[in-house]
Structures are given as structure tokens and as C-alpha cells.
Amino acid sequence: MRTTIDIPDEQRAELLSLAAKRGLRGYSDLVREAVELYLARAHNEEKRKEKVLALEGIWAEESPEQINEAIDSAWSAWDMKEREHNGL
């Protein structure tokens, strides 16, 4: 499908140069490739947002504290084992 877009002269010149380097007569293929990449990136970003938003509410308010306590406990146990291992 043909359409018209407005781009700065500098971008048009760069597209023509890149197209020539690739052996293309015009830059339509380059624009199509850029649009495909952009849309794929936007789709992936949307999927990531959905995954993050799906996590909302899965932890109770006290959960972060409990997790921190478990981490502190694990570090303490590791520190004690390390001291025992080193004969301290």
C-alpha cells in the first residue's frame, strides 16, 4: 500500500544513501523494515507492561518485611557457617 509521510531532508538523504549501499533503488524496503521493528518493539513493551501489571496485589503488605527477614536470616546463617569454616 502506498502512503505519504513527511520526513526531514536529512533523513531522506540518509535513507537514500543506505538504500544505495544495499543495492536498492529506493528506500521503501528500509522504511518497511523500520516500521516492522518499531511495531515489534512496541508490542513487546506492551507485553512487558501487562506482565508487570498482572503482578499487582500478589504480595500482602507484610510480605516485603518477611522477605527481608528471611534474607537477613540467610545471611546470618551463612556468616555463621563461614566463621565455623574459618575456625573463628
PDB file with SEQRES, HELIX, SHEET and CRYST1 records, atoms N, CA, C and O in Angstrom:
SEQRES   1 A   88  MET ARG THR THR ILE ASP ILE PRO ASP GLU GLN ARG ALA          
SEQRES   2 A   88  GLU LEU LEU SER LEU ALA ALA LYS ARG GLY LEU ARG GLY          
SEQRES   3 A   88  TYR SER ASP LEU VAL ARG GLU ALA VAL GLU LEU TYR LEU          
SEQRES   4 A   88  ALA ARG ALA HIS ASN GLU GLU LYS ARG LYS GLU LYS VAL          
SEQRES   5 A   88  LEU ALA LEU GLU GLY ILE TRP ALA GLU GLU SER PRO GLU          
SEQRES   6 A   88  GLN ILE ASN GLU ALA ILE ASP SER ALA TRP SER ALA TRP          
SEQRES   7 A   88  ASP MET LYS GLU ARG GLU HIS ASN GLY LEU                      
HELIX    1 AA1 ASP A    9  LYS A   21  1                                  13    
HELIX    2 AA2 SER A   28  ALA A   54  1                                  27    
HELIX    3 AA3 SER A   63  HIS A   85  1                                  23    
CRYST1    1.000    1.000    1.000  90.00  90.00  90.00 P 1           1          
ATOM      1  N   MET A   1       0.835  -1.168   0.000  1.00  0.00           N  
ATOM      2  CA  MET A   1       0.000   0.000   0.000  1.00  0.00           C  
ATOM      3  C   MET A   1       0.886   1.240   0.000  1.00  0.00           C  
ATOM      4  O   MET A   1       1.870   1.318   0.735  1.00  0.00           O  
ATOM      5  N   ARG A   2       0.532   2.169  -0.807  1.00  0.00           N  
ATOM      6  CA  ARG A   2       1.305   3.406  -0.882  1.00  0.00           C  
ATOM      7  C   ARG A   2       0.732   4.418   0.100  1.00  0.00           C  
ATOM      8  O   ARG A   2      -0.480   4.494   0.304  1.00  0.00           O  
ATOM      9  N   THR A   3       1.621   5.186   0.698  1.00  0.00           N  
ATOM     10  CA  THR A   3       1.207   6.259   1.594  1.00  0.00           C  
ATOM     11  C   THR A   3       2.250   7.366   1.535  1.00  0.00           C  
ATOM     12  O   THR A   3       3.341   7.173   0.998  1.00  0.00           O  
ATOM     13  N   THR A   4       1.918   8.494   2.072  1.00  0.00           N  
ATOM     14  CA  THR A   4       2.840   9.626   2.072  1.00  0.00           C  
ATOM     15  C   THR A   4       3.207   9.959   3.508  1.00  0.00           C  
ATOM     16  O   THR A   4       2.339  10.032   4.378  1.00  0.00           O  
ATOM     17  N   ILE A   5       4.486  10.157   3.750  1.00  0.00           N  
ATOM     18  CA  ILE A   5       4.949  10.596   5.062  1.00  0.00           C  
ATOM     19  C   ILE A   5       5.864  11.794   4.860  1.00  0.00           C  
ATOM     20  O   ILE A   5       6.494  11.947   3.813  1.00  0.00           O  
ATOM     21  N   ASP A   6       5.925  12.633   5.875  1.00  0.00           N  
ATOM     22  CA  ASP A   6       6.840  13.774   5.842  1.00  0.00           C  
ATOM     23  C   ASP A   6       8.041  13.457   6.713  1.00  0.00           C  
ATOM     24  O   ASP A   6       7.892  13.143   7.894  1.00  0.00           O  
ATOM     25  N   ILE A   7       9.224  13.537   6.137  1.00  0.00           N  
ATOM     26  CA  ILE A   7      10.460  13.346   6.890  1.00  0.00           C  
ATOM     27  C   ILE A   7      11.405  14.483   6.527  1.00  0.00           C  
ATOM     28  O   ILE A   7      11.300  15.057   5.443  1.00  0.00           O  
ATOM     29  N   PRO A   8      12.323  14.809   7.424  1.00  0.00           N  
ATOM     30  CA  PRO A   8      13.292  15.856   7.122  1.00  0.00           C  
ATOM     31  C   PRO A   8      14.189  15.458   5.943  1.00  0.00           C  
ATOM     32  O   PRO A   8      14.425  14.274   5.703  1.00  0.00           O  
ATOM     33  N   ASP A   9      14.669  16.435   5.235  1.00  0.00           N  
ATOM     34  CA  ASP A   9      15.549  16.194   4.085  1.00  0.00           C  
ATOM     35  C   ASP A   9      16.761  15.356   4.468  1.00  0.00           C  
ATOM     36  O   ASP A   9      17.208  14.512   3.692  1.00  0.00           O  
ATOM     37  N   GLU A  10      17.293  15.591   5.669  1.00  0.00           N  
ATOM     38  CA  GLU A  10      18.487  14.863   6.105  1.00  0.00           C  
ATOM     39  C   GLU A  10      18.195  13.369   6.233  1.00  0.00           C  
ATOM     40  O   GLU A  10      19.014  12.538   5.842  1.00  0.00           O  
ATOM     41  N   GLN A  11      17.028  13.032   6.779  1.00  0.00           N  
ATOM     42  CA  GLN A  11      16.665  11.622   6.914  1.00  0.00           C  
ATOM     43  C   GLN A  11      16.451  10.980   5.542  1.00  0.00           C  
ATOM     44  O   GLN A  11      16.862   9.842   5.314  1.00  0.00           O  
ATOM     45  N   ARG A  12      15.816  11.703   4.644  1.00  0.00           N  
ATOM     46  CA  ARG A  12      15.602  11.188   3.292  1.00  0.00           C  
ATOM     47  C   ARG A  12      16.937  10.906   2.620  1.00  0.00           C  
ATOM     48  O   ARG A  12      17.108   9.876   1.967  1.00  0.00           O  
ATOM     49  N   ALA A  13      17.893  11.837   2.786  1.00  0.00           N  
ATOM     50  CA  ALA A  13      19.218  11.658   2.185  1.00  0.00           C  
ATOM     51  C   ALA A  13      19.914  10.436   2.782  1.00  0.00           C  
ATOM     52  O   ALA A  13      20.540   9.660   2.060  1.00  0.00           O  
ATOM     53  N   GLU A  14      19.805  10.266   4.099  1.00  0.00           N  
ATOM     54  CA  GLU A  14      20.426   9.102   4.748  1.00  0.00           C  
ATOM     55  C   GLU A  14      19.776   7.807   4.275  1.00  0.00           C  
ATOM     56  O   GLU A  14      20.468   6.818   4.033  1.00  0.00           O  
ATOM     57  N   LEU A  15      18.460   7.808   4.143  1.00  0.00           N  
ATOM     58  CA  LEU A  15      17.767   6.615   3.651  1.00  0.00           C  
ATOM     59  C   LEU A  15      18.194   6.270   2.234  1.00  0.00           C  
ATOM     60  O   LEU A  15      18.439   5.105   1.922  1.00  0.00           O  
ATOM     61  N   LEU A  16      18.284   7.273   1.378  1.00  0.00           N  
ATOM     62  CA  LEU A  16      18.717   7.023   0.001  1.00  0.00           C  
ATOM     63  C   LEU A  16      20.140   6.478  -0.042  1.00  0.00           C  
ATOM     64  O   LEU A  16      20.447   5.581  -0.827  1.00  0.00           O  
ATOM     65  N   SER A  17      21.004   7.027   0.809  1.00  0.00           N  
ATOM     66  CA  SER A  17      22.391   6.567   0.865  1.00  0.00           C  
ATOM     67  C   SER A  17      22.461   5.105   1.332  1.00  0.00           C  
ATOM     68  O   SER A  17      23.169   4.289   0.741  1.00  0.00           O  
ATOM     69  N   LEU A  18      21.724   4.792   2.392  1.00  0.00           N  
ATOM     70  CA  LEU A  18      21.720   3.425   2.912  1.00  0.00           C  
ATOM     71  C   LEU A  18      21.124   2.457   1.887  1.00  0.00           C  
ATOM     72  O   LEU A  18      21.620   1.345   1.708  1.00  0.00           O  
ATOM     73  N   ALA A  19      20.069   2.889   1.226  1.00  0.00           N  
ATOM     74  CA  ALA A  19      19.452   2.044   0.201  1.00  0.00           C  
ATOM     75  C   ALA A  19      20.446   1.752  -0.920  1.00  0.00           C  
ATOM     76  O   ALA A  19      20.541   0.621  -1.395  1.00  0.00           O  
ATOM     77  N   ALA A  20      21.183   2.779  -1.337  1.00  0.00           N  
ATOM     78  CA  ALA A  20      22.183   2.589  -2.392  1.00  0.00           C  
ATOM     79  C   ALA A  20      23.256   1.599  -1.950  1.00  0.00           C  
ATOM     80  O   ALA A  20      23.686   0.755  -2.736  1.00  0.00           O  
ATOM     81  N   LYS A  21      23.687   1.700  -0.700  1.00  0.00           N  
ATOM     82  CA  LYS A  21      24.701   0.776  -0.181  1.00  0.00           C  
ATOM     83  C   LYS A  21      24.195  -0.660  -0.186  1.00  0.00           C  
ATOM     84  O   LYS A  21      24.976  -1.598  -0.347  1.00  0.00           O  
ATOM     85  N   ARG A  22      22.892  -0.829  -0.010  1.00  0.00           N  
ATOM     86  CA  ARG A  22      22.290  -2.167  -0.014  1.00  0.00           C  
ATOM     87  C   ARG A  22      21.883  -2.605  -1.414  1.00  0.00           C  
ATOM     88  O   ARG A  22      21.375  -3.711  -1.600  1.00  0.00           O  
ATOM     89  N   GLY A  23      22.103  -1.755  -2.378  1.00  0.00           N  
ATOM     90  CA  GLY A  23      21.752  -2.098  -3.745  1.00  0.00           C  
ATOM     91  C   GLY A  23      20.273  -1.943  -4.063  1.00  0.00           C  
ATOM     92  O   GLY A  23      19.767  -2.570  -4.994  1.00  0.00           O  
ATOM     93  N   LEU A  24      19.583  -1.116  -3.301  1.00  0.00           N  
ATOM     94  CA  LEU A  24      18.164  -0.889  -3.508  1.00  0.00           C  
ATOM     95  C   LEU A  24      17.968   0.384  -4.334  1.00  0.00           C  
ATOM     96  O   LEU A  24      18.777   1.310  -4.271  1.00  0.00           O  
ATOM     97  N   ARG A  25      16.893   0.414  -5.099  1.00  0.00           N  
ATOM     98  CA  ARG A  25      16.626   1.592  -5.930  1.00  0.00           C  
ATOM     99  C   ARG A  25      15.952   2.705  -5.128  1.00  0.00           C  
ATOM    100  O   ARG A  25      16.100   3.880  -5.465  1.00  0.00           O  
ATOM    101  N   GLY A  26      15.229   2.360  -4.095  1.00  0.00           N  
ATOM    102  CA  GLY A  26      14.539   3.344  -3.265  1.00  0.00           C  
ATOM    103  C   GLY A  26      14.652   2.944  -1.813  1.00  0.00           C  
ATOM    104  O   GLY A  26      15.344   1.986  -1.471  1.00  0.00           O  
ATOM    105  N   TYR A  27      13.975   3.675  -0.973  1.00  0.00           N  
ATOM    106  CA  TYR A  27      14.088   3.383   0.459  1.00  0.00           C  
ATOM    107  C   TYR A  27      12.813   2.800   1.065  1.00  0.00           C  
ATOM    108  O   TYR A  27      12.690   2.733   2.288  1.00  0.00           O  
ATOM    109  N   SER A  28      11.872   2.383   0.238  1.00  0.00           N  
ATOM    110  CA  SER A  28      10.627   1.791   0.753  1.00  0.00           C  
ATOM    111  C   SER A  28      10.885   0.564   1.619  1.00  0.00           C  
ATOM    112  O   SER A  28      10.260   0.398   2.666  1.00  0.00           O  
ATOM    113  N   ASP A  29      11.803  -0.297   1.185  1.00  0.00           N  
ATOM    114  CA  ASP A  29      12.112  -1.501   1.975  1.00  0.00           C  
ATOM    115  C   ASP A  29      12.699  -1.132   3.336  1.00  0.00           C  
ATOM    116  O   ASP A  29      12.421  -1.789   4.340  1.00  0.00           O  
ATOM    117  N   LEU A  30      13.506  -0.083   3.360  1.00  0.00           N  
ATOM    118  CA  LEU A  30      14.099   0.359   4.625  1.00  0.00           C  
ATOM    119  C   LEU A  30      13.035   0.899   5.568  1.00  0.00           C  
ATOM    120  O   LEU A  30      13.057   0.610   6.764  1.00  0.00           O  
ATOM    121  N   VAL A  31      12.110   1.677   5.040  1.00  0.00           N  
ATOM    122  CA  VAL A  31      11.033   2.227   5.864  1.00  0.00           C  
ATOM    123  C   VAL A  31      10.153   1.097   6.381  1.00  0.00           C  
ATOM    124  O   VAL A  31       9.763   1.100   7.548  1.00  0.00           O  
ATOM    125  N   ARG A  32       9.838   0.133   5.522  1.00  0.00           N  
ATOM    126  CA  ARG A  32       9.030  -1.015   5.928  1.00  0.00           C  
ATOM    127  C   ARG A  32       9.733  -1.788   7.053  1.00  0.00           C  
ATOM    128  O   ARG A  32       9.104  -2.169   8.040  1.00  0.00           O  
ATOM    129  N   GLU A  33      11.028  -2.011   6.896  1.00  0.00           N  
ATOM    130  CA  GLU A  33      11.806  -2.714   7.922  1.00  0.00           C  
ATOM    131  C   GLU A  33      11.790  -1.941   9.238  1.00  0.00           C  
ATOM    132  O   GLU A  33      11.638  -2.531  10.308  1.00  0.00           O  
ATOM    133  N   ALA A  34      11.948  -0.624   9.156  1.00  0.00           N  
ATOM    134  CA  ALA A  34      11.954   0.207  10.368  1.00  0.00           C  
ATOM    135  C   ALA A  34      10.598   0.168  11.068  1.00  0.00           C  
ATOM    136  O   ALA A  34      10.529   0.104  12.295  1.00  0.00           O  
ATOM    137  N   VAL A  35       9.528   0.207  10.289  1.00  0.00           N  
ATOM    138  CA  VAL A  35       8.181   0.150  10.873  1.00  0.00           C  
ATOM    139  C   VAL A  35       7.957  -1.203  11.530  1.00  0.00           C  
ATOM    140  O   VAL A  35       7.397  -1.266  12.625  1.00  0.00           O  
ATOM    141  N   GLU A  36       8.382  -2.288  10.885  1.00  0.00           N  
ATOM    142  CA  GLU A  36       8.232  -3.625  11.477  1.00  0.00           C  
ATOM    143  C   GLU A  36       8.980  -3.727  12.802  1.00  0.00           C  
ATOM    144  O   GLU A  36       8.451  -4.260  13.777  1.00  0.00           O  
ATOM    145  N   LEU A  37      10.202  -3.218  12.837  1.00  0.00           N  
ATOM    146  CA  LEU A  37      10.987  -3.245  14.077  1.00  0.00           C  
ATOM    147  C   LEU A  37      10.326  -2.412  15.167  1.00  0.00           C  
ATOM    148  O   LEU A  37      10.262  -2.827  16.324  1.00  0.00           O  
ATOM    149  N   TYR A  38       9.837  -1.242  14.792  1.00  0.00           N  
ATOM    150  CA  TYR A  38       9.179  -0.371  15.760  1.00  0.00           C  
ATOM    151  C   TYR A  38       7.934  -1.033  16.334  1.00  0.00           C  
ATOM    152  O   TYR A  38       7.728  -1.033  17.548  1.00  0.00           O  
ATOM    153  N   LEU A  39       7.108  -1.596  15.464  1.00  0.00           N  
ATOM    154  CA  LEU A  39       5.880  -2.242  15.929  1.00  0.00           C  
ATOM    155  C   LEU A  39       6.169  -3.452  16.808  1.00  0.00           C  
ATOM    156  O   LEU A  39       5.478  -3.676  17.802  1.00  0.00           O  
ATOM    157  N   ALA A  40       7.176  -4.227  16.451  1.00  0.00           N  
ATOM    158  CA  ALA A  40       7.554  -5.387  17.277  1.00  0.00           C  
ATOM    159  C   ALA A  40       8.018  -4.929  18.647  1.00  0.00           C  
ATOM    160  O   ALA A  40       7.653  -5.518  19.664  1.00  0.00           O  
ATOM    161  N   ARG A  41       8.817  -3.886  18.670  1.00  0.00           N  
ATOM    162  CA  ARG A  41       9.310  -3.345  19.949  1.00  0.00           C  
ATOM    163  C   ARG A  41       8.152  -2.825  20.794  1.00  0.00           C  
ATOM    164  O   ARG A  41       8.101  -3.078  21.997  1.00  0.00           O  
ATOM    165  N   ALA A  42       7.219  -2.099  20.170  1.00  0.00           N  
ATOM    166  CA  ALA A  42       6.058  -1.580  20.892  1.00  0.00           C  
ATOM    167  C   ALA A  42       5.205  -2.725  21.432  1.00  0.00           C  
ATOM    168  O   ALA A  42       4.703  -2.649  22.554  1.00  0.00           O  
ATOM    169  N   HIS A  43       5.039  -3.783  20.642  1.00  0.00           N  
ATOM    170  CA  HIS A  43       4.270  -4.951  21.079  1.00  0.00           C  
ATOM    171  C   HIS A  43       4.939  -5.612  22.283  1.00  0.00           C  
ATOM    172  O   HIS A  43       4.273  -5.949  23.262  1.00  0.00           O  
ATOM    173  N   ASN A  44       6.260  -5.796  22.205  1.00  0.00           N  
ATOM    174  CA  ASN A  44       6.991  -6.418  23.312  1.00  0.00           C  
ATOM    175  C   ASN A  44       6.913  -5.567  24.570  1.00  0.00           C  
ATOM    176  O   ASN A  44       6.771  -6.097  25.672  1.00  0.00           O  
ATOM    177  N   GLU A  45       7.003  -4.267  24.413  1.00  0.00           N  
ATOM    178  CA  GLU A  45       6.905  -3.369  25.569  1.00  0.00           C  
ATOM    179  C   GLU A  45       5.528  -3.477  26.205  1.00  0.00           C  
ATOM    180  O   GLU A  45       5.405  -3.493  27.430  1.00  0.00           O  
ATOM    181  N   GLU A  46       4.507  -3.550  25.387  1.00  0.00           N  
ATOM    182  CA  GLU A  46       3.137  -3.690  25.890  1.00  0.00           C  
ATOM    183  C   GLU A  46       2.983  -5.003  26.649  1.00  0.00           C  
ATOM    184  O   GLU A  46       2.343  -5.039  27.701  1.00  0.00           O  
ATOM    185  N   LYS A  47       3.564  -6.081  26.124  1.00  0.00           N  
ATOM    186  CA  LYS A  47       3.503  -7.380  26.807  1.00  0.00           C  
ATOM    187  C   LYS A  47       4.203  -7.320  28.168  1.00  0.00           C  
ATOM    188  O   LYS A  47       3.709  -7.866  29.154  1.00  0.00           O  
ATOM    189  N   ARG A  48       5.373  -6.643  28.208  1.00  0.00           N  
ATOM    190  CA  ARG A  48       6.092  -6.497  29.484  1.00  0.00           C  
ATOM    191  C   ARG A  48       5.251  -5.726  30.493  1.00  0.00           C  
ATOM    192  O   ARG A  48       5.198  -6.093  31.667  1.00  0.00           O  
ATOM    193  N   LYS A  49       4.599  -4.666  30.046  1.00  0.00           N  
ATOM    194  CA  LYS A  49       3.748  -3.880  30.944  1.00  0.00           C  
ATOM    195  C   LYS A  49       2.617  -4.741  31.483  1.00  0.00           C  
ATOM    196  O   LYS A  49       2.298  -4.678  32.670  1.00  0.00           O  
ATOM    197  N   GLU A  50       2.008  -5.544  30.617  1.00  0.00           N  
ATOM    198  CA  GLU A  50       0.922  -6.423  31.047  1.00  0.00           C  
ATOM    199  C   GLU A  50       1.403  -7.402  32.114  1.00  0.00           C  
ATOM    200  O   GLU A  50       0.702  -7.652  33.094  1.00  0.00           O  
ATOM    201  N   LYS A  51       2.606  -7.956  31.919  1.00  0.00           N  
ATOM    202  CA  LYS A  51       3.142  -8.905  32.896  1.00  0.00           C  
ATOM    203  C   LYS A  51       3.387  -8.230  34.238  1.00  0.00           C  
ATOM    204  O   LYS A  51       3.089  -8.802  35.287  1.00  0.00           O  
ATOM    205  N   VAL A  52       3.922  -7.028  34.210  1.00  0.00           N  
ATOM    206  CA  VAL A  52       4.183  -6.298  35.456  1.00  0.00           C  
ATOM    207  C   VAL A  52       2.874  -5.951  36.150  1.00  0.00           C  
ATOM    208  O   VAL A  52       2.742  -6.136  37.360  1.00  0.00           O  
ATOM    209  N   LEU A  53       1.905  -5.447  35.388  1.00  0.00           N  
ATOM    210  CA  LEU A  53       0.619  -5.092  35.977  1.00  0.00           C  
ATOM    211  C   LEU A  53      -0.109  -6.312  36.537  1.00  0.00           C  
ATOM    212  O   LEU A  53      -0.876  -6.189  37.492  1.00  0.00           O  
ATOM    213  N   ALA A  54       0.121  -7.479  35.958  1.00  0.00           N  
ATOM    214  CA  ALA A  54      -0.502  -8.703  36.453  1.00  0.00           C  
ATOM    215  C   ALA A  54       0.023  -9.077  37.831  1.00  0.00           C  
ATOM    216  O   ALA A  54      -0.626  -9.829  38.558  1.00  0.00           O  
ATOM    217  N   LEU A  55       1.175  -8.567  38.192  1.00  0.00           N  
ATOM    218  CA  LEU A  55       1.765  -8.870  39.495  1.00  0.00           C  
ATOM    219  C   LEU A  55       1.153  -8.051  40.635  1.00  0.00           C  
ATOM    220  O   LEU A  55       1.361  -8.349  41.811  1.00  0.00           O  
ATOM    221  N   GLU A  56       0.399  -7.020  40.268  1.00  0.00           N  
ATOM    222  CA  GLU A  56      -0.181  -6.144  41.283  1.00  0.00           C  
ATOM    223  C   GLU A  56      -1.035  -6.943  42.259  1.00  0.00           C  
ATOM    224  O   GLU A  56      -1.910  -7.714  41.864  1.00  0.00           O  
ATOM    225  N   GLY A  57      -0.758  -6.740  43.535  1.00  0.00           N  
ATOM    226  CA  GLY A  57      -1.559  -7.357  44.575  1.00  0.00           C  
ATOM    227  C   GLY A  57      -1.208  -8.779  44.928  1.00  0.00           C  
ATOM    228  O   GLY A  57      -1.909  -9.387  45.737  1.00  0.00           O  
ATOM    229  N   ILE A  58      -0.146  -9.347  44.358  1.00  0.00           N  
ATOM    230  CA  ILE A  58       0.155 -10.747  44.676  1.00  0.00           C  
ATOM    231  C   ILE A  58       0.865 -10.894  46.016  1.00  0.00           C  
ATOM    232  O   ILE A  58       0.907 -11.985  46.583  1.00  0.00           O  
ATOM    233  N   TRP A  59       1.426  -9.794  46.524  1.00  0.00           N  
ATOM    234  CA  TRP A  59       2.056  -9.832  47.838  1.00  0.00           C  
ATOM    235  C   TRP A  59       1.198  -9.056  48.825  1.00  0.00           C  
ATOM    236  O   TRP A  59       0.652  -7.999  48.506  1.00  0.00           O  
ATOM    237  N   ALA A  60       1.092  -9.596  50.012  1.00  0.00           N  
ATOM    238  CA  ALA A  60       0.421  -8.862  51.084  1.00  0.00           C  
ATOM    239  C   ALA A  60       1.361  -7.752  51.552  1.00  0.00           C  
ATOM    240  O   ALA A  60       2.555  -7.769  51.254  1.00  0.00           O  
ATOM    241  N   GLU A  61       0.813  -6.800  52.278  1.00  0.00           N  
ATOM    242  CA  GLU A  61       1.634  -5.658  52.702  1.00  0.00           C  
ATOM    243  C   GLU A  61       2.828  -6.082  53.552  1.00  0.00           C  
ATOM    244  O   GLU A  61       3.892  -5.466  53.481  1.00  0.00           O  
ATOM    245  N   GLU A  62       2.657  -7.132  54.356  1.00  0.00           N  
ATOM    246  CA  GLU A  62       3.758  -7.543  55.232  1.00  0.00           C  
ATOM    247  C   GLU A  62       4.797  -8.400  54.504  1.00  0.00           C  
ATOM    248  O   GLU A  62       5.878  -8.642  55.043  1.00  0.00           O  
ATOM    249  N   SER A  63       4.499  -8.846  53.333  1.00  0.00           N  
ATOM    250  CA  SER A  63       5.407  -9.733  52.619  1.00  0.00           C  
ATOM    251  C   SER A  63       6.810  -9.167  52.419  1.00  0.00           C  
ATOM    252  O   SER A  63       7.773  -9.899  52.644  1.00  0.00           O  
ATOM    253  N   PRO A  64       6.983  -7.917  52.012  1.00  0.00           N  
ATOM    254  CA  PRO A  64       8.356  -7.408  51.856  1.00  0.00           C  
ATOM    255  C   PRO A  64       9.169  -7.495  53.151  1.00  0.00           C  
ATOM    256  O   PRO A  64      10.362  -7.795  53.124  1.00  0.00           O  
ATOM    257  N   GLU A  65       8.508  -7.229  54.285  1.00  0.00           N  
ATOM    258  CA  GLU A  65       9.222  -7.345  55.564  1.00  0.00           C  
ATOM    259  C   GLU A  65       9.629  -8.789  55.821  1.00  0.00           C  
ATOM    260  O   GLU A  65      10.751  -9.055  56.250  1.00  0.00           O  
ATOM    261  N   GLN A  66       8.733  -9.707  55.563  1.00  0.00           N  
ATOM    262  CA  GLN A  66       9.041 -11.119  55.771  1.00  0.00           C  
ATOM    263  C   GLN A  66      10.171 -11.563  54.849  1.00  0.00           C  
ATOM    264  O   GLN A  66      11.032 -12.346  55.252  1.00  0.00           O  
ATOM    265  N   ILE A  67      10.171 -11.074  53.636  1.00  0.00           N  
ATOM    266  CA  ILE A  67      11.244 -11.417  52.705  1.00  0.00           C  
ATOM    267  C   ILE A  67      12.568 -10.865  53.206  1.00  0.00           C  
ATOM    268  O   ILE A  67      13.582 -11.563  53.175  1.00  0.00           O  
ATOM    269  N   ASN A  68      12.571  -9.622  53.667  1.00  0.00           N  
ATOM    270  CA  ASN A  68      13.806  -9.031  54.208  1.00  0.00           C  
ATOM    271  C   ASN A  68      14.301  -9.800  55.424  1.00  0.00           C  
ATOM    272  O   ASN A  68      15.504 -10.002  55.589  1.00  0.00           O  
ATOM    273  N   GLU A  69      13.372 -10.229  56.274  1.00  0.00           N  
ATOM    274  CA  GLU A  69      13.769 -11.018  57.445  1.00  0.00           C  
ATOM    275  C   GLU A  69      14.390 -12.347  57.019  1.00  0.00           C  
ATOM    276  O   GLU A  69      15.384 -12.786  57.596  1.00  0.00           O  
ATOM    277  N   ALA A  70      13.805 -12.978  56.017  1.00  0.00           N  
ATOM    278  CA  ALA A  70      14.340 -14.248  55.524  1.00  0.00           C  
ATOM    279  C   ALA A  70      15.726 -14.051  54.919  1.00  0.00           C  
ATOM    280  O   ALA A  70      16.615 -14.884  55.101  1.00  0.00           O  
ATOM    281  N   ILE A  71      15.902 -12.959  54.209  1.00  0.00           N  
ATOM    282  CA  ILE A  71      17.221 -12.661  53.627  1.00  0.00           C  
ATOM    283  C   ILE A  71      18.237 -12.421  54.733  1.00  0.00           C  
ATOM    284  O   ILE A  71      19.349 -12.947  54.684  1.00  0.00           O  
ATOM    285  N   ASP A  72      17.854 -11.618  55.741  1.00  0.00           N  
ATOM    286  CA  ASP A  72      18.763 -11.357  56.866  1.00  0.00           C  
ATOM    287  C   ASP A  72      19.118 -12.644  57.589  1.00  0.00           C  
ATOM    288  O   ASP A  72      20.268 -12.846  57.979  1.00  0.00           O  
ATOM    289  N   SER A  73      18.129 -13.520  57.770  1.00  0.00           N  
ATOM    290  CA  SER A  73      18.366 -14.796  58.434  1.00  0.00           C  
ATOM    291  C   SER A  73      19.331 -15.662  57.625  1.00  0.00           C  
ATOM    292  O   SER A  73      20.227 -16.297  58.181  1.00  0.00           O  
ATOM    293  N   ALA A  74      19.136 -15.680  56.309  1.00  0.00           N  
ATOM    294  CA  ALA A  74      20.023 -16.462  55.449  1.00  0.00           C  
ATOM    295  C   ALA A  74      21.442 -15.926  55.501  1.00  0.00           C  
ATOM    296  O   ALA A  74      22.398 -16.700  55.557  1.00  0.00           O  
ATOM    297  N   TRP A  75      21.589 -14.597  55.485  1.00  0.00           N  
ATOM    298  CA  TRP A  75      22.923 -14.006  55.582  1.00  0.00           C  
ATOM    299  C   TRP A  75      23.573 -14.346  56.921  1.00  0.00           C  
ATOM    300  O   TRP A  75      24.766 -14.647  56.977  1.00  0.00           O  
ATOM    301  N   SER A  76      22.787 -14.298  58.000  1.00  0.00           N  
ATOM    302  CA  SER A  76      23.326 -14.626  59.325  1.00  0.00           C  
ATOM    303  C   SER A  76      23.784 -16.072  59.379  1.00  0.00           C  
ATOM    304  O   SER A  76      24.864 -16.373  59.887  1.00  0.00           O  
ATOM    305  N   ALA A  77      22.955 -16.965  58.851  1.00  0.00           N  
ATOM    306  CA  ALA A  77      23.326 -18.385  58.842  1.00  0.00           C  
ATOM    307  C   ALA A  77      24.568 -18.595  58.000  1.00  0.00           C  
ATOM    308  O   ALA A  77      25.455 -19.355  58.389  1.00  0.00           O  
ATOM    309  N   TRP A  78      24.648 -17.944  56.865  1.00  0.00           N  
ATOM    310  CA  TRP A  78      25.818 -18.072  56.002  1.00  0.00           C  
ATOM    311  C   TRP A  78      27.048 -17.532  56.707  1.00  0.00           C  
ATOM    312  O   TRP A  78      28.123 -18.127  56.641  1.00  0.00           O  
ATOM    313  N   ASP A  79      26.883 -16.392  57.388  1.00  0.00           N  
ATOM    314  CA  ASP A  79      28.001 -15.784  58.106  1.00  0.00           C  
ATOM    315  C   ASP A  79      28.499 -16.725  59.210  1.00  0.00           C  
ATOM    316  O   ASP A  79      29.706 -16.857  59.412  1.00  0.00           O  
ATOM    317  N   MET A  80      27.559 -17.390  59.937  1.00  0.00           N  
ATOM    318  CA  MET A  80      27.957 -18.325  60.991  1.00  0.00           C  
ATOM    319  C   MET A  80      28.686 -19.524  60.402  1.00  0.00           C  
ATOM    320  O   MET A  80      29.693 -19.960  60.960  1.00  0.00           O  
ATOM    321  N   LYS A  81      28.210 -20.062  59.300  1.00  0.00           N  
ATOM    322  CA  LYS A  81      28.866 -21.197  58.658  1.00  0.00           C  
ATOM    323  C   LYS A  81      30.260 -20.795  58.178  1.00  0.00           C  
ATOM    324  O   LYS A  81      31.215 -21.565  58.284  1.00  0.00           O  
ATOM    325  N   GLU A  82      30.357 -19.579  57.651  1.00  0.00           N  
ATOM    326  CA  GLU A  82      31.653 -19.089  57.175  1.00  0.00           C  
ATOM    327  C   GLU A  82      32.629 -18.954  58.346  1.00  0.00           C  
ATOM    328  O   GLU A  82      33.808 -19.285  58.212  1.00  0.00           O  
ATOM    329  N   ARG A  83      32.149 -18.476  59.477  1.00  0.00           N  
ATOM    330  CA  ARG A  83      33.005 -18.337  60.645  1.00  0.00           C  
ATOM    331  C   ARG A  83      33.450 -19.702  61.160  1.00  0.00           C  
ATOM    332  O   ARG A  83      34.616 -19.892  61.508  1.00  0.00           O  
ATOM    333  N   GLU A  84      32.514 -20.651  61.208  1.00  0.00           N  
ATOM    334  CA  GLU A  84      32.850 -22.003  61.653  1.00  0.00           C  
ATOM    335  C   GLU A  84      33.880 -22.633  60.704  1.00  0.00           C  
ATOM    336  O   GLU A  84      34.827 -23.285  61.144  1.00  0.00           O  
ATOM    337  N   HIS A  85      33.681 -22.433  59.430  1.00  0.00           N  
ATOM    338  CA  HIS A  85      34.589 -22.979  58.420  1.00  0.00           C  
ATOM    339  C   HIS A  85      36.000 -22.404  58.594  1.00  0.00           C  
ATOM    340  O   HIS A  85      36.994 -23.105  58.403  1.00  0.00           O  
ATOM    341  N   ASN A  86      36.070 -21.138  58.952  1.00  0.00           N  
ATOM    342  CA  ASN A  86      37.361 -20.483  59.121  1.00  0.00           C  
ATOM    343  C   ASN A  86      37.910 -20.624  60.538  1.00  0.00           C  
ATOM    344  O   ASN A  86      38.971 -20.084  60.848  1.00  0.00           O  
ATOM    345  N   GLY A  87      37.184 -21.356  61.410  1.00  0.00           N  
ATOM    346  CA  GLY A  87      37.666 -21.592  62.762  1.00  0.00           C  
ATOM    347  C   GLY A  87      37.591 -20.382  63.651  1.00  0.00           C  
ATOM    348  O   GLY A  87      38.397 -20.242  64.571  1.00  0.00           O  
ATOM    349  N   LEU A  88      36.652 -19.511  63.403  1.00  0.00           N  
ATOM    350  CA  LEU A  88      36.506 -18.294  64.235  1.00  0.00           C  
ATOM    351  C   LEU A  88      35.515 -18.481  65.338  1.00  0.00           C  
ATOM    352  O   LEU A  88      35.279 -17.560  66.119  1.00  0.00           O  
TER     353      LEU A  88                                                      
END                                                                             
